[in-house]
Amino acid sequence: MTVSDVLNEGRACIECGSQAHRLSDGREAYPHRGDLHAKPFWFCGCGAFVGCHPGTTNALGAPAGKRTKRGRTDAHKAFDRIWKSGDMTRKSAYAWLAEKLGVPAKDCHISFMDGDTAYRVVSICQERTEALRQAARQSKGAE
């Protein structure tokens, strides 16, 4: 399923494929996080959920379960390191990542990835980060 499919179909769950149709709030999603209690969340019958863009009920991505959420978080950390390092712009980093994943750039959004793809992003980004570190070490050694 591509990002375009998800956007056109609505809030399709990344875990089970059904439509997340129940809107609730952060008390249900994160009962221990009082700062999120008033924020809207879309829930799927399988237990997956997704938050909304500030001030709207527009989903931030596709509803996901714990493993997928952890994968997306880890993917963002690894990916953000690359473009925030100044090695490339955010837009060019997403184009690079899309090429590595074999998907169109318009469909390369971490918030719509399943867990397996998110963990693949982590691996891809770690490989690039390590290659850049090695190149920097070699460059220092040549001076």
N, C-alpha and C positions, 0 to 999 in steps of 0.2 A: 504494500500500500504506500503510495507516495504522499507527500505533504499536500499536493493539489487534491488528491482523493479525500484526504481527511478534511481539508477546508471546505470542499464541495459537499461532503456528506454530513458535516456537522461535527459533533464531538465524539467521533468514533474511538472506542477504547482500543489502545495498543495491545492490551492483554488478551481480550476475548473477541474484539471486533464489533461488539454491539454498541449501540448509541448510549452515551452517558446522558441521561435525560432528567436526572434528579438534581436540582440545585439546592445546596444547603450552605452552611457557613463553616468557618474555621474551628468552631467548637467540636464539630464531628471529625474533621480532618486531623487536627492537631490539638486535642483537648488540653495538653500541657503548655501550649503557646498562647497565652492571653493576647499577645499582640496580633494574632491572626484570627481571633474569634469573630470579628465583625466582617471579615473578608469572605466573598462568595467563592464556592468551590462546586464543580460539577462532579457527580458521583455515578459510577457504573454499578450495576447489580453484582459484579464480581468482586467489588471492594476497591477497585482502582479509582483514583480521583485526580483532578487537576485544578489548580487555582485559576483566577481570572485576572485580566489586565486591570490595573487600578481604575476604580470608578466605573467599571463595566461588569457585565456578566459574560464577556468574551473570553473564552478559554485561552490560557497561555500556551497550550500545547495539547497533546493527546493524553487522556487519562492513563495513568500508569500505576503499577503496583510497586512494592518496596524495592525489589531487585532492579527494576527499570529506573526508578527514581535515583537509586544509588549510582547506577551506571551513568545516567545523564549528568548527575552532579560531578562525578569523577571525570567524565568526558569534557565538561565545561572547564574544569580546572586545568586539565592537560591542554586543551585547545586554546584557552585564554592565555596561557603562558607563551604560546607561540606568537600570537599577534600583538600581545602587550609588550613583548620583548623588543618590538620595533623591527623584527625580521621581515614582516610583511603587514599590510593593512588588514583590518578585520575582513573586509570584502574579499581581498585576494586570498586570505587564509581559508575562507569558506569555499572559494573556487578550487583551491588546492585540495582541500578535504573532500569535496565532491568528486574530484577526479580520482583520488585515492579509493573512495568508496564505490566508484563506478555509477554515480547517480547524477542527474542534472543538478546544476548549482541551485536552481530555484527550489529544489526538493531537499536541499541539505540544511536541515534545521535540527539541532540536538533535541529540542523540546518535542519533536515528533518521532524520535527514534525509539526502537524497541531496545531491550536490555542488551541483547547480543551485539547489535550495531553500536550502541554506546560504548560497550567495552572494547569493540574493535577500534573505535575512535581513540580511546585511551592508548592502546597499543601503537597505533599509527603515529600519534602525537609524541609519545615517549621515544619512539625510534627517531623521529626528526629532531627532537630536543637533544638526544644523545649524540646524533651525528653532528649537530651544530657545536656541541661541547667539545667533541673530538677535533673538529676542524679548528676551533679556537685554540685548543692546546697545541696542536701541530703548528699553528701560525705563531704562537708565542715561542715555541721551541726553535723555530727557524730564524728568529730574530737574533 
